[in-house]
């Protein structure tokens, strides 16, 4: 058994948190590879180290003093060193950060110090081998990860009898220049390493005990999902569930490696297991999760006989492509189409887009609705339970919730309904009360 364990920022926020990590890691010999994020907040008034590093770069850029920010970063790490009584020369590392700022060095290298420092301290505390991510996480020049090269670089380190700590969030290009991933990238690092070592499980340790059926800010104490498939998770993530970085799914999904979402602060609790597929006799309700987002625009296009006009929808989508707007959903009837886009993506161009569609395609009508929310109901059990979509639509009608758009995939694991922003939380509450609780 071989496990890759990733610990998030909240798990590395203080010496107290590192003690929990040590207890977790040492309780299981198969927890061989540990990926660490940068130190997160230890309280509501604290700051994430990565945020402070970004802030120091901004201060330098605009000619403002950043000394107080670097002091904050130093104090945060020094408190961990003192609490855990570690023999670590922090001054040398802080000097490196200052030198990079003063010499206008690579911004990505400056940002990488968050994960680098947290991982150095964790490795020292665990008496583990520290492996710098710049030596093993290999980027292609187009920004993609070179898995084969990463495998070749990392596998020799497995020969060590010690546990291995690797910083998340960054790697290096072929020329050695450090490159960071998008925020939340430590999830991706863990997934990449799980892929290249053919891990049995990828454990993702965070500050929640798994994945919940819906947002705890909307439903108080929602049920936890025990097992969910990659396909279901993808639907939930796309529609707003902030569970894992989307790019962290693909490397492990490719090899069918399960992901276990666990809570560092409640490590005895069972988490949520994410798997490729479930057994045929899997006993599960029709709905696994309910999620969604607010603030969408609906651009409705109507033109008589457009259904027989070859390439009509393609021409509409090309307008959005020209303005570099990602289309979330397209719903259709015979001679009308609704294109749903994120409001933030079109806030500066929506009128240019609609005018171009109307004039270029000679449409009878182009209208905009700007208060749409999308609610996504996900569940592998829906396929075997007849009439779920009809029951959801009837339920919303009974509660005076008007459905503006409907979308259901051919795989029948999700239904997306569009409702007024004002009815977003009400919609989730109604579905949860009827089908989950």
N, C-alpha and C positions, 0 to 999 in steps of 0.2 A: 504493500500500500504506500502510495506517495501522494502527499497533499501539498498544494501551493496555497499559502494563506496571505491575503492582502488585508492590511489594517488601515482604516481611514484616519483622517486628520483628528477626529475627536478621540480616537484611541491612542494618539501620540501627543495629546495636549499638555500632559504633565507627568511628573515622576510617578504619581499615583496610578495613572493610566498605563504607563510602561510596566508597572508591577503586575497589572492584570494580564498584559500581553505575555509576560514571562510565564505566568501560571498556566495560561492557555497553551502556549507553545511547548512547554516542558511536560505537559500532561499527555502528550501524544507524540511518540517517536516518528510517526509518519509525516508530521508537520516539519518538513525538511526545508522548504523554501518560503521565506517571508518577504513580502513586498510592503514597503512603508510609504505612506503619504507624508507630507510636511505636517508640522505641528499645527493643530487646529485651535479653536477657542477652548479655554479651560473654564470660562464663565462668560456671561452675556456682555461684559464690558471688555473682554479680551479681544485680541485680533488674530486672525489666521496669518501665519508666517508668509504664505504665498501672497496674500493681499498686501502685506507690508513691503515685500520685495517689489511688487508692481508699483506700489506707491513711491518707493525710493527712486525708481527709474523715472517716474513722472516728475518728481521734484527736481531731479538732475536735469531733465529735459528743459524745464522752464526756469532754470537758474535759481531754484529754491534750495534751502538747506535740507539735507536728508539725514543729518547726524542724529537727530532725535529718533528717527525711524530705525536706524541701524542699532541705536542704543536699546530700543525696545526689543528688537530681534535677539540681541546679545543677552539681555536680561531674561528673556523667555527660556532660552536654551540653558543659560547658566543656572536657573532655578532647578531644572531637571538634573543637571550635572551634580549640583549640591545635594539634592534630595537623595539621589541614588549613589552618591559618593563615587563618581566616575573619575578616572584619571584621563582627562581630555583637555587638550590645549585649544580652547575656543578662540583665543585672541588671534591665532594664526589664520583661522578660517574667516573671521570677521575682516581681517586685513585683506584677504583675497577678494571679498565682496566689495570693499571700498576701492581697491585697485581697479576692479572691473568697471565700477561706476565712474571713477576719475578718468580712466583711459577710454571711456565710451566703448567698452567691450560689448560682446555679443549679449543682447538682452536675455536670450534664452538661457545662457549660461548663468546669468545672475539669478533668474527665476528658479533654476534647477537646484540652487543651494538650499531651498526649503526641504526638499526630499533628501538631498544629500546629507545635511546635518542631522535630520531626524533618524536616518538610517545608520549613520555612523554611531550615534549614541545608543540606538537600539542594539546594534551588533555588539558593541562593547559590553552592554548590560547583559546580553544573552550569552556572552562568550562565543559568538558565532563569527563566521567569516563574512566580511563586508566585500561585496562585489559591486563596483561602480557601474551603474546602468550604461554609462557612455562606452564601456568596454564590451557590452553584450547585446544591448538593444540597438539593432541596426536599421537605420532608415535608408530607403532609396531616395534619390534626389527629387522625386515627385511627391515626397511626404509620406508614402506608404511604408509599411514595415516589411523588411526582407526576412521572412521567417526562416528560410534555409540558412542564411548567414548568421542569424541570431542563434539558431540551434548549434551550429558549428562553434560559435564563440562561447556559448554557455555550458554545453554538456561537460567539458573537462572539469568544471568547478564541482560537479556532482561527485567526483572521486573523493572529496573531502569527507571526513567522518563527522565534521561539525555541521550545524545548521547554517544556512546561507541567508543573509539579508541583502536585498537589492532595492535601491530607491525606485519608486514609481515615477511616472509622469514624464520622463525624458530618456533620450538615447543619443545617438550620434549619427551623422552622415558619414559616408565613406571617407571623407577627408578629415574626419575627427571633430568637426564642428558640432557642438551640442545643439540638439533640437528638442523642444518640449512639445507635448501633445496638447490637445484642447483640455480645458478644465475638467477635472474628474478623471484625468488620464491614468492615474494609478490603477484604476480598475482594468484598464487596457493592458498595462504592464503585467499584471497578475495573470490575465487571460492568455497573453502571448507566451509567458513562461510555462503555464499549464499545458499549452499546446506543444511546445518544443520538447518538453520532458515527458509527454504522454502521461500526465498526472491522472490519478484515479478520481480525485475531487479537487475542485477549486473553491476554497472557502473565502468568502468575502465578509470580513468582520467590520461592523459599523455600529451605530448607536440605536438601531432598532432591531427587534427580534423577528426579522423576516419581512415578508411582503404582506400587506393587508389588503382585504377585499376592496376597500376604497380609502380615500383620504381621511385620516383621523381628525383633520380640521373640519371636515364636513359631517362625518358620522362619529359620534363618541364611542370609543372602544370597539372599533369594527373587528370582525373575525379575521384571524390570520389564515393565509393560504398555506397549506402544508406542502403541496406539490403543484407545480405549474410547468407547462411545457415552454420551450423556447418560443414557439409560435405565439402562444398566448401572451408571453412576456413582451414580445415584439409589439403586439397590438397595444398593450397597456402603456409601454414606454413611449410609443409614437404619439399616443393621445394624452400624454401628460403625466403618467406615473413616474415619479423621479426615483427609480430603483437602482438601475445600473447605467453607466455610460453605454450608449447604443453600440459603440464599436467594441465594447468588451465582450459582447455575446458571440461574435463571429468566430474568433479563434478557437473557443472551446466547443461551440456548436459543431464546427467542422469535424471534430474528433469524437463527438458524443460525450464529452466530459461534463458531469453534473456540476452545477454551481450551488453552493450552500450559503444562504444569506443568514448571518448570525450576529448576535449582539455582544460586543466586548464587555459591556457593563452587566450583562445577565447571561454569562457564558454557559450556565447550566440549562438554559431554556432551549427548546427545540426551535430551529429556524425554518426557513422555507427552502425546499429543494427544487432547483430548476433542472429539468431533464429534457432529453430529445423527444421521448414519447412515453406514454404510460401503458401499463398492461391492459389487455382487452377487458379484463374483469374489474378494471378501475372503477370503484364506487365513488362517484362525484356528482354533485348537484349540477344543474344546468348552467349556473353562472359562477365563474371563478373570480372575476374582478369587475369593478365598475370604475371608470376613470373618465377624464375629459378635460377640455380647455374652454376658456371664454375668449371673447374678442376676435371674432372672425368676420370677414366681409363675404357676402354672397353676391356675385355678379350674375344676374339672370339675363339670358339672351333668348329672344324669340324671333323666329322667321318662318313664314309659311313655306312648306315643302323643303325645309332645310334637311330633313331626314334623307331625302333622295339626292342631296347635293354632295358629291364626293369630296371628301377632305374638309368638310365644314368645321368639325370639331378641331381638327389639326390646325386649321388657320386661326381659330380662336386661341388655342394654346400657344401658338407661335408668338402672339402678341405679348402674352405673359412672359414667355421666354426672353423676348427682346428686352423687356424691362427687368429681367433677372428676378422674377417672382416665382417662387415655388408653389405649385398648385397642390392643395391638400386633398380635395375630393372633387369629383365631377359627377353630378347626378343628371339624368336625362329623362325626357318624355319624348313624344313623337316629334314635335317641332320646337321644343324649347330645351335649354340647357342651363344648369346652374354650376358655376365654378366657385369653389370655396377656397379662400386664401386667408392667411394670417394678416390681421389688420396692420400689424407693425411693418409687414413687408410692402404694403401698398399705400401707406399713409401719405406719401409725397407724390404718388403717381396714379392714384386710382382714377382721376378724371381724364387724364391723358389716355389711360388704358381703355376705359369705356368708350371714349370718343373715337378712338382708333378702331375698336371692334365694330362700332355702329356704322362708321363711314366706309371702312374697307370691305366689310362683309354685307353692307346694305341691309342691315337688320331692321325688322319692324319695331323692335323695342329692346332697349338695354337698360336694366334697372339695377340699383344697388341697395342692399340691405346690410346695415353695419352693426347689428347687435345680436349676432348669432353665437351660440355656444354649441360645442359638439360633445355629446355624452356617448362613450363607448362601453358597451356591455360585452364582456369577453367570457368565453367558456367552451371548453372542449366537449362538455356534456350537452350543449345545445343541439348538436347534430342528432342525438338519439332521443331527445325530448321534443315531441311534435308540438308545433303551435306556439313556441316561445315568443317569436317575434310578434305574433298576433296578440298574445297576452300582454306584452309590453306596451304595444300601441293602445290597446283597450284601457290599460291601467293609467296611462298618461291622459287619455281622454276623460276618464272618470275624475281625474284631478285637475281638470281645466288647463292642461298643458298642451299648447298647440305645437304639433310637430311640423317643422318647416322643411326638413330634408331627411331622407332615409337612405342608408347605404348598407348592404350586406354582401360580404365576400362569398365566393363560390365554395370556400372550404367550410363555411357555416360555423366559424368559431367566434365571430364578432358581428355585432349590429351597432351601427353608428346612427344616432338621431340628432338632428339639429333643432335646437329650441332657442327661445329668447334668452338673452343673458340673464334676465330677471328670474327665469325659471331654472337656472343651472343647478343650484343646490337642491331645490325642490324635486327636480327630476331624479337626481341620485338618491335622495332620501326615499322617494316612492318605490324605486326599483329595489333598493336594499331591503326595505321593510317587507315587501311582498315576496321576493325570491331568495333572500339570503337569511334574514333574521329568523 
